[in-house]
Amino acid sequence: MDWSFCAYSSASKDALDSWHKLNFQVTGSGPALDQRFLGLLTNYFGNGSELLGICSDKNECIAAALVRPLHFGVWTMFVPGQACLSPFLISPGINTKEVMSSLMRALPGFCWLLKIPKVDPRLQPFDELVELGATDVDPYGTTYSIDLRQNFEDYWASRSKNLRRQLRKTMEYIAAEDVQISVEFNTDWATISDAIVLHGQLESLGWKGAAGTAIHGNNQQGEFYKQLLKKFSATGDAITAQLYLDKQPAASLICVGGNRTVIVLKTTYKQEMSKLSPGRLLDYFFLKNYCGSGKYKIAEMYTKASPADLGWATNYREWYDINLYRSEIIKMAVDLAKNTKLFAKKIAGKNPN
């Protein structure tokens, strides 16, 4: 197995084509690891040190990874907060242990630790990574998806009585107050551009605005999502959805799709309307629009799901952060150092004077 590396920003067409082909083999060209998505992540949130690695065996591309150095001997898959999952691909049937061992040996300089955040067991060889032995595995959270192949009536009938009752009461309250409901779905760039601005305005009114993390037209986040949806809209796979109550914007979703999968990237709602559950209402109408439509077969959320979120799920799974050590001896040394440090802290706590 031979690895070659290049800066992602200057990757050749052949290297990008290799990634594209692997993404088709492994995920069916899923949007989370689409090169359009990864390219913009590196453009907006990278620091220039990101390397695209392509692994070949007998002139055939069998694996690929997008990595960057953290500090001496420590590398990580490139996973900024806006990424859905870890950017590595291994062709089906290829030995994961051999691929990862060869990657760590091939990385520039000495690599004793490779961090692999946000590993999705549905798409990536989680079990094989754990079986390598020289690993630390930490749950990242529970993510969930929704099967869109069924018609909406069957999907909704399979939800809990409590969830259906909550939505019914909300609808009845809105009707009693004579509040008009409307929903807009946008898939062409001309309307998506305005919808992103509206999404940012809603985010800015809530806690994200107070924290300075809301998207808007003049910040890095806003520009990233604008360019991302512009690229995906060229193939008809960018979606925004907005809920209006009495013609006032109340909730918004930002999504990208590809090859029968749609990912909900961002969701927000107007907090002063929270008693009307605008976010959940928009979820309801979004699923009503896409269940059974034939456009997508699955909606992936890629979020740390709450118990309330899981009430909407047809599938859920743990998603993991993995630390992969170059050898079991190195892992043992690291574990020993950690345990020694914890023991020293415990002793210091018992003897403060």
C-alpha positions in Angstrom: 0.0 0.0 0.0 1.4 3.4 -1.0 0.1 6.7 0.2 0.6 10.0 -1.6 -0.2 13.4 -0.1 -0.9 16.9 -1.4 -2.3 20.1 0.0 -6.1 19.8 -0.5 -6.1 23.4 -1.8 -3.9 22.3 -4.7 -5.1 18.7 -5.2 -4.9 17.4 -8.7 -8.0 16.4 -10.7 -6.8 12.7 -10.5 -6.7 12.9 -6.7 -10.1 14.5 -6.4 -11.5 12.0 -8.9 -10.1 9.2 -6.7 -11.9 10.6 -3.7 -15.1 11.0 -5.7 -15.0 7.3 -6.9 -14.3 6.1 -3.4 -17.2 8.1 -2.0 -19.4 6.5 -4.5 -18.2 3.0 -3.5 -18.5 3.6 0.2 -21.4 5.9 0.7 -23.1 6.0 -2.6 -21.9 9.5 -3.2 -23.4 10.7 0.1 -23.2 14.5 0.6 -21.4 14.4 3.9 -18.1 13.4 2.2 -18.8 15.0 -1.1 -15.7 16.9 -2.3 -17.8 20.1 -2.8 -18.5 20.0 1.0 -14.9 19.1 2.0 -13.4 21.7 -0.3 -15.4 24.5 1.2 -14.7 23.2 4.8 -10.9 23.6 4.0 -11.4 26.9 2.4 -13.3 28.5 5.2 -12.1 26.6 8.3 -8.8 25.1 7.4 -5.4 26.7 8.2 -3.6 25.5 5.0 -2.0 22.4 6.6 -4.7 20.1 5.4 -3.5 17.2 3.3 -5.4 14.9 1.0 -4.0 11.4 1.2 -4.7 8.8 -1.5 -3.7 5.2 -0.9 -3.1 3.0 -3.9 -2.5 -0.8 -4.2 -1.5 -2.2 -7.6 -2.4 1.2 -9.2 -5.9 1.1 -7.7 -7.2 3.7 -5.2 -8.3 1.7 -2.1 -8.5 4.4 0.6 -8.3 8.2 1.2 -8.2 10.6 4.1 -8.2 14.3 4.7 -5.8 15.0 7.6 -3.9 17.7 9.3 -1.2 17.9 12.0 -2.0 19.2 15.5 1.4 19.1 17.1 4.5 16.9 17.2 3.5 13.3 16.4 -0.2 14.0 16.6 -2.5 14.1 13.5 -6.2 14.4 13.1 -8.8 13.8 10.5 -10.0 17.3 9.5 -13.3 17.7 11.3 -14.3 21.3 12.0 -17.6 21.9 13.8 -19.5 22.3 10.5 -18.4 18.8 9.3 -20.8 15.9 9.5 -18.3 13.0 10.0 -14.7 12.1 9.7 -13.3 12.4 6.2 -11.8 9.0 5.5 -12.9 6.3 3.0 -11.8 2.7 2.7 -12.9 0.6 -0.2 -15.2 -2.4 0.8 -13.2 -5.6 1.4 -9.9 -3.8 2.2 -8.2 -4.6 5.5 -8.8 -1.6 7.8 -5.9 -2.4 10.1 -3.4 -2.5 7.1 -4.8 0.8 5.7 -4.6 2.7 9.0 -1.2 1.3 9.9 0.2 2.3 6.5 -1.4 5.7 6.9 0.3 6.4 10.2 3.6 5.2 8.9 3.3 7.4 5.7 2.3 10.7 7.3 5.0 13.3 7.2 7.2 13.2 10.3 6.5 10.7 13.0 2.9 10.0 13.8 2.2 8.3 17.2 -1.5 9.3 17.5 -4.2 9.8 14.9 -7.4 11.4 16.1 -10.6 10.3 14.2 -13.6 12.3 15.4 -17.2 11.7 14.5 -17.0 8.1 13.2 -20.4 6.9 11.8 -20.7 3.1 12.2 -23.4 3.1 9.4 -20.8 4.3 6.8 -17.4 3.7 8.3 -15.6 0.6 9.6 -16.1 1.4 13.3 -15.9 -2.3 14.5 -12.7 -2.9 12.6 -11.1 0.2 14.1 -12.1 -0.9 17.6 -10.6 -4.3 17.0 -7.2 -2.8 16.2 -6.6 -2.8 20.0 -4.4 0.3 20.2 -7.4 2.7 20.4 -9.4 4.8 22.8 -13.1 5.0 21.9 -15.4 7.7 23.3 -19.1 8.1 22.5 -19.7 11.4 20.8 -23.4 11.3 21.0 -26.5 9.7 19.5 -27.4 10.7 15.9 -30.5 9.6 14.1 -32.1 9.3 10.7 -35.6 9.0 9.2 -36.7 6.6 6.4 -38.3 8.7 3.7 -39.3 5.7 1.5 -42.6 5.2 3.3 -45.5 7.5 2.8 -46.1 10.1 5.4 -49.3 8.7 6.8 -47.5 5.4 7.6 -44.5 7.2 9.1 -46.7 9.4 11.3 -48.9 6.5 12.4 -45.7 4.8 13.7 -44.8 7.7 16.0 -45.6 7.6 19.6 -49.1 8.6 20.8 -47.5 11.3 22.9 -45.7 12.9 19.9 -48.8 12.8 17.8 -50.9 14.3 20.6 -48.4 17.2 21.1 -48.5 18.1 17.4 -52.3 17.8 17.3 -52.7 20.1 20.3 -50.3 22.6 18.7 -52.3 22.6 15.5 -55.6 22.9 17.3 -54.3 25.9 19.3 -53.0 27.6 16.1 -56.4 27.0 14.4 -58.3 28.4 17.5 -56.1 31.5 17.5 -56.8 31.8 13.7 -53.0 31.8 13.0 -52.2 31.2 9.3 -49.6 28.6 8.6 -47.5 28.5 5.4 -44.3 26.7 4.4 -41.9 27.5 1.6 -39.4 25.0 0.1 -36.6 26.4 -2.0 -34.4 24.4 -4.3 -33.1 26.9 -6.8 -30.4 29.4 -6.0 -32.4 32.5 -6.7 -34.7 31.8 -3.7 -32.2 29.9 -1.6 -29.9 33.0 -1.3 -32.7 35.0 0.3 -33.6 32.0 2.5 -30.1 31.8 4.0 -30.3 35.5 4.9 -33.6 34.8 6.7 -32.2 31.8 8.5 -29.4 34.0 9.8 -31.8 36.6 11.0 -33.7 34.0 13.0 -30.6 32.6 14.5 -29.4 36.0 15.5 -32.5 36.6 17.6 -31.7 33.5 19.7 -28.9 32.2 21.9 -26.6 31.8 18.9 -26.9 35.5 18.3 -26.0 36.3 21.9 -23.0 33.8 21.7 -21.8 35.3 18.4 -22.2 32.0 16.5 -25.2 32.8 14.4 -24.8 32.8 10.6 -25.3 36.1 8.7 -24.2 37.6 5.5 -21.1 39.2 6.8 -19.5 36.4 8.7 -17.5 33.3 7.9 -20.3 30.9 8.8 -22.8 32.7 6.7 -20.5 32.8 3.6 -19.7 29.1 4.0 -23.3 28.0 4.0 -24.1 30.4 1.2 -21.3 29.0 -1.0 -22.2 25.4 0.0 -25.8 25.7 -1.0 -24.9 27.5 -4.2 -22.7 24.5 -5.2 -25.3 21.9 -4.3 -28.1 23.9 -6.0 -26.3 23.4 -9.3 -27.4 19.7 -9.1 -30.7 20.3 -7.5 -29.5 19.1 -4.1 -29.8 22.2 -2.0 -32.9 22.8 0.1 -34.1 25.5 2.4 -37.5 25.3 4.2 -39.2 28.2 6.1 -42.2 28.1 8.3 -44.4 31.3 8.5 -47.0 32.0 11.1 -49.3 34.8 10.1 -46.7 35.6 7.4 -44.0 36.1 10.1 -40.9 33.9 9.7 -40.9 31.4 12.6 -38.5 28.5 11.7 -36.0 27.5 9.1 -34.0 24.5 7.8 -30.9 24.3 5.6 -30.2 21.0 3.9 -28.0 19.4 1.2 -28.6 16.1 -0.5 -27.1 13.6 -2.9 -27.9 10.1 -4.2 -31.1 9.6 -2.2 -29.7 11.1 1.1 -30.6 14.5 2.5 -28.7 16.0 5.5 -30.4 18.6 7.7 -27.4 20.9 8.4 -29.0 23.7 10.3 -32.2 24.3 12.0 -33.5 27.4 13.9 -36.7 29.0 15.1 -38.0 32.2 16.6 -37.7 31.8 20.3 -40.5 34.2 21.2 -42.9 31.9 19.3 -41.7 28.8 21.2 -45.1 28.1 22.7 -46.3 27.3 19.1 -43.4 24.8 18.6 -42.4 26.3 15.3 -39.3 24.1 14.9 -41.3 20.9 15.4 -44.0 22.2 13.1 -41.4 22.7 10.4 -40.0 19.2 10.9 -43.5 17.9 10.5 -44.1 19.7 7.2 -40.6 18.9 5.9 -41.2 15.2 6.4 -44.7 15.4 5.0 -43.2 17.0 1.9 -40.4 14.4 1.4 -41.8 11.1 2.8 -42.8 8.9 -0.2 -41.8 11.6 -2.7 -39.1 9.5 -4.3 -36.5 12.3 -4.2 -34.6 11.0 -1.1 -34.8 7.7 0.8 -33.2 8.8 4.0 -32.9 12.0 6.0 -29.7 12.2 8.2 -29.6 14.6 11.1 -26.0 14.3 12.3 -26.7 16.0 15.6 -26.4 15.1 19.3 -30.0 14.0 19.6 -32.2 14.6 22.6 -34.8 12.2 23.8 -37.4 14.4 22.1 -35.5 14.2 18.8 -35.4 10.4 19.0 -39.2 10.4 19.0 -39.0 11.3 15.3 -36.3 8.7 14.4 -36.7 5.5 12.4 -33.0 4.7 13.1 -30.5 5.9 15.7 -27.0 5.0 16.5 -24.0 6.1 18.6 -21.3 8.1 16.8 -17.8 8.0 18.2 -14.5 9.8 18.6 -11.5 7.4 18.2 -7.9 7.9 19.1 -5.7 5.5 17.2 -2.2 4.9 18.5 0.7 3.7 16.4 1.2 0.6 18.7 -0.2 -1.0 21.8 3.1 -0.1 23.6 2.5 3.6 22.9 -1.1 3.3 24.1 0.1 1.6 27.3 2.6 4.4 27.9 0.0 7.0 27.4 -2.5 5.2 29.7 0.2 4.9 32.4 1.0 8.7 32.1 -2.8 9.5 32.4 -3.3 7.3 35.4 -0.2 8.7 37.1 -1.5 12.2 36.6 -4.9 11.3 37.9 -3.4 9.6 40.9 -1.2 12.7 41.6 -4.3 14.9 41.5 -6.2 12.6 43.8 -3.4 12.7 46.3 -3.1 16.5 46.1 -6.8 16.8 46.7 -6.6 14.7 49.8 -3.6 16.7 51.1 -4.3 20.4 50.2 -1.8 21.6 52.6 
